[in-house]
Amino acid sequence: MEISAKPIPKFKVWLLAARPRTLPAAAAPVIIGAAIAFQESTFRLLPALGALAGALLLQIGANFANDVFDYQKGADTTERMGPTRVTLSGMLSPAEVKAGMWTMFSLAALVGVYLTLASGWPVIAIGLLSIAAAILYTGGPFPYGYRGLGELFVFLFFGLAAVVGTYYVQAVRVSIHAIIGSVPVGLLIVAILAVNNLRDLPTDRATGKTTLAVRLGEQGARQEFMLLVLLAYLVPLLLTLSKVDSWWMLLPFLTLPMAIELIQYVNKNSGKPLNRALARTGQLTLLFSFTYAAGVILSRLLPL
């Protein structure tokens, strides 16, 4: 007698679609932006929490969008080496995933309404552009993620806009330090995308998805990953050596052994083993951001 497989509960399917391992990429820039606001005596808890909620909702919405649009454009196939996609696997219909996507973006917009009331109209522009960028990465007639522009837009929105936006909703102004602080976390978040695209290089090439990894080739994509990770550490080093901040800004170097281990692992592996590197790069991004934020805060409280 054949026993049918036990169906996965619906909430677990949605959790799978949300891709929890990608959420550090949403939290990391908010942590840095909030720390810089604290250093400059402009920290406000509720807007900071609103920025975090908005960032997480936008990330989940973007994950839903990538899931359904990659499926509809034929970029996801049964040869896929990454984590399970719920649309491709049939666990959710395209209509369900799109409904989930719009729900997340609508909730993010509601958070944006609060942040706009608290901080002013520029929040509307940041929010609308972020939603558009999330959809157009793989959706629309000219998805920029299919043309080797994913890294650029991820840096702009998950690095620059996220850190500066988090700072802005608290201080209602822009800080040079927030712009500088967006660079290392932006580079590390781009590194997450880079290792993702390196893993998917064979299938992306076969389906006509021209990511930067496809353009650079396997070795070029590995070098891209290495440069992105190592350049992130240059920012706190320069801030310390130039005496813009104190020696506490070297705290992110506590994560350097993890970064070197990751670079070595990515250089030696391809395909499905890179799923481990993808998760570890997300963890590195979060740990780097915590230590960077700690350095920023301690530079104010206990300057060296």
C-alpha positions in Angstrom: 0.0 0.0 0.0 1.5 3.4 -1.0 1.6 6.0 1.7 1.1 9.6 0.5 3.5 12.3 1.7 2.2 14.4 4.6 1.3 17.8 3.3 3.3 20.8 4.6 1.2 23.1 6.8 0.3 26.3 5.0 2.1 28.6 7.4 5.3 26.6 6.9 5.0 27.1 3.2 4.7 30.8 3.6 7.6 30.8 5.9 9.6 29.0 3.3 8.6 31.5 0.7 9.6 34.4 3.0 13.2 33.0 3.1 14.1 33.8 6.7 17.8 33.4 6.1 17.7 36.5 3.9 16.2 38.7 6.6 19.6 39.7 8.2 20.1 41.7 5.0 17.1 43.8 6.0 17.9 44.2 9.6 21.6 44.9 9.3 21.4 48.4 7.7 18.7 49.5 10.2 21.0 48.5 13.1 23.8 50.7 11.7 21.5 53.6 11.0 20.0 53.5 14.5 23.5 53.4 16.1 24.6 56.4 14.1 21.5 58.3 15.2 22.3 57.4 18.8 25.9 58.6 18.4 24.6 61.9 17.0 21.9 62.3 19.8 19.0 61.9 17.4 17.9 58.4 18.2 14.1 57.8 18.5 12.9 54.3 19.3 9.6 54.2 17.6 10.8 55.5 14.2 13.8 53.1 14.4 11.4 50.2 15.1 9.2 51.4 12.2 12.2 51.4 9.9 13.1 47.8 11.0 9.5 46.7 10.4 9.4 48.4 7.0 12.7 46.9 5.9 11.6 43.3 6.9 8.3 43.7 5.1 10.0 45.0 2.0 12.5 42.1 2.1 9.8 39.5 2.4 7.7 41.1 -0.3 10.8 41.1 -2.6 11.3 37.4 -1.9 7.7 36.7 -2.9 8.2 38.7 -6.0 11.4 36.9 -7.0 9.7 33.5 -6.4 6.8 34.2 -8.6 8.4 36.3 -11.4 11.4 33.9 -11.8 8.9 31.1 -12.2 6.8 33.0 -14.8 9.8 34.1 -16.8 11.2 30.5 -16.9 14.3 31.4 -14.9 13.4 28.8 -12.2 13.6 25.2 -13.5 13.8 21.7 -11.9 17.6 22.0 -12.2 17.5 24.8 -9.6 20.2 24.4 -6.9 19.0 26.9 -4.4 16.4 26.6 -1.6 12.9 25.4 -2.7 10.8 27.9 -4.5 7.1 27.6 -3.6 5.7 28.6 -7.0 7.9 26.3 -8.9 7.2 23.4 -6.6 3.4 24.0 -6.8 3.1 24.5 -3.0 1.5 27.9 -3.8 -0.1 29.2 -7.0 1.3 32.3 -8.7 -1.9 34.2 -7.7 -1.3 33.3 -4.1 2.3 34.4 -4.1 1.4 37.6 -5.8 -1.3 38.2 -3.2 1.3 37.6 -0.5 3.7 40.0 -2.2 1.1 42.8 -2.4 0.1 42.2 1.2 3.7 42.6 2.4 4.1 45.8 0.3 0.8 47.1 1.6 1.9 46.6 5.2 5.2 48.2 4.4 3.3 51.2 3.0 1.2 51.4 6.2 4.5 51.6 8.2 5.6 54.2 5.7 2.5 56.3 6.5 3.5 56.4 10.2 7.1 57.2 9.3 5.9 60.0 7.0 3.8 61.5 9.7 6.7 61.2 12.1 9.5 62.4 9.8 8.2 64.1 6.6 7.4 63.5 2.9 10.9 62.2 1.8 10.0 58.9 3.4 7.2 58.4 0.8 9.8 58.7 -2.0 12.1 56.2 -0.4 9.3 53.8 0.2 7.8 53.9 -3.3 11.2 53.6 -4.9 12.0 50.6 -2.7 8.8 48.8 -3.6 9.4 49.5 -7.3 13.0 48.3 -7.1 11.8 45.1 -5.3 9.2 44.3 -8.1 11.4 45.3 -11.1 14.3 43.2 -10.0 12.7 40.2 -11.6 9.3 41.6 -12.7 8.1 43.9 -15.4 9.2 43.9 -19.1 12.9 44.8 -18.3 13.9 43.1 -15.1 17.2 44.7 -14.1 18.3 41.6 -12.2 18.4 39.7 -15.6 20.8 42.3 -17.0 23.6 42.3 -14.6 22.4 45.4 -12.6 21.2 43.6 -9.5 24.4 44.4 -7.5 24.1 48.1 -8.2 20.5 48.4 -7.2 20.9 46.1 -4.1 23.8 48.4 -2.9 21.7 51.5 -3.5 18.5 50.3 -1.8 19.7 47.8 0.8 22.8 49.8 1.7 22.5 53.5 1.0 18.8 54.0 1.2 18.3 51.6 4.1 21.0 53.1 6.4 20.4 56.8 5.4 16.6 56.2 5.5 16.8 54.7 9.0 18.9 57.7 10.2 16.5 60.2 8.5 13.3 59.0 10.1 14.9 59.7 13.5 16.9 62.8 12.8 14.9 64.3 9.9 18.1 65.1 8.1 20.9 63.3 6.4 24.3 62.6 8.0 27.6 62.1 6.3 28.4 59.4 8.8 25.2 57.6 7.8 26.2 57.7 4.2 29.7 56.3 5.1 28.1 53.6 7.3 25.9 52.5 4.4 29.0 51.5 2.4 30.3 48.4 4.3 26.8 46.9 5.0 25.8 47.6 1.4 28.9 45.8 0.1 28.2 42.7 2.3 24.6 42.6 1.3 25.7 42.7 -2.4 28.1 39.8 -1.5 25.0 37.8 -0.5 23.6 38.4 -4.0 27.0 37.6 -5.5 27.3 34.2 -3.9 23.6 33.5 -4.8 24.3 34.3 -8.5 27.6 32.3 -8.4 25.6 29.2 -7.2 22.9 29.7 -9.9 25.4 30.6 -12.7 24.9 27.4 -14.8 21.1 27.5 -14.7 20.9 31.3 -15.2 23.2 31.0 -18.2 21.0 28.2 -19.6 17.8 30.2 -19.2 19.1 33.5 -20.5 19.3 35.3 -17.1 22.3 37.5 -17.6 23.4 38.2 -14.0 26.8 39.8 -13.3 28.1 36.3 -12.4 27.1 35.2 -15.9 29.0 38.1 -17.4 32.1 37.6 -15.2 32.3 33.9 -15.4 32.9 31.5 -12.4 36.3 32.8 -11.5 35.4 36.4 -12.0 32.3 35.9 -9.7 34.5 34.4 -7.0 36.8 37.4 -7.2 33.8 39.7 -7.0 32.7 38.1 -3.8 36.2 38.3 -2.3 36.5 42.0 -3.2 33.0 42.9 -1.8 33.7 41.2 1.5 37.2 42.6 2.0 36.4 46.1 1.0 33.7 46.3 3.7 36.5 46.2 6.3 38.3 49.1 4.7 35.6 51.6 5.9 36.0 51.1 9.7 39.7 51.0 9.2 39.8 54.3 7.4 37.4 55.9 10.0 39.8 54.8 12.7 43.1 55.8 11.0 41.7 59.2 10.0 40.5 59.8 13.6 37.0 60.4 12.5 36.0 57.8 15.0 37.8 56.1 17.9 39.6 52.8 18.0 36.2 51.1 18.9 35.5 51.2 15.1 37.9 48.3 14.7 35.4 46.0 16.5 34.1 44.7 13.1 37.5 43.1 12.6 36.4 40.5 15.1 34.4 39.0 12.3 37.3 39.0 9.8 38.3 35.3 10.5 34.7 34.3 9.5 35.0 36.5 6.4 38.3 34.8 5.4 36.9 31.4 6.0 33.9 32.3 3.7 36.1 33.5 0.9 38.1 30.3 1.0 34.9 28.2 1.0 33.5 30.1 -1.9 36.7 29.7 -3.9 36.6 25.9 -3.4 32.9 25.2 -4.0 30.2 25.6 -6.5 26.5 24.6 -6.9 24.5 23.4 -4.0 27.3 23.6 -1.4 27.1 27.4 -1.8 23.8 27.4 -0.1 25.8 27.1 3.1 27.9 30.1 2.0 24.8 32.1 1.3 23.5 31.6 4.9 26.9 32.3 6.4 27.3 35.5 4.4 23.9 36.6 5.8 25.2 35.8 9.3 28.5 37.7 8.6 26.5 40.7 7.5 24.5 40.7 10.7 27.5 40.2 13.0 29.5 42.9 11.1 26.6 45.3 11.5 26.3 44.6 15.3 30.0 45.1 15.8 30.0 48.3 13.6 27.0 49.6 15.6 28.8 48.7 18.9 31.9 50.6 17.7 29.8 53.6 16.8 28.0 53.7 20.2 31.1 53.0 22.2 32.9 55.8 20.3 30.4 58.2 21.9 30.2 56.6 25.4 33.8 55.6 25.9 36.0 57.4 23.3 39.5 56.0 23.0 
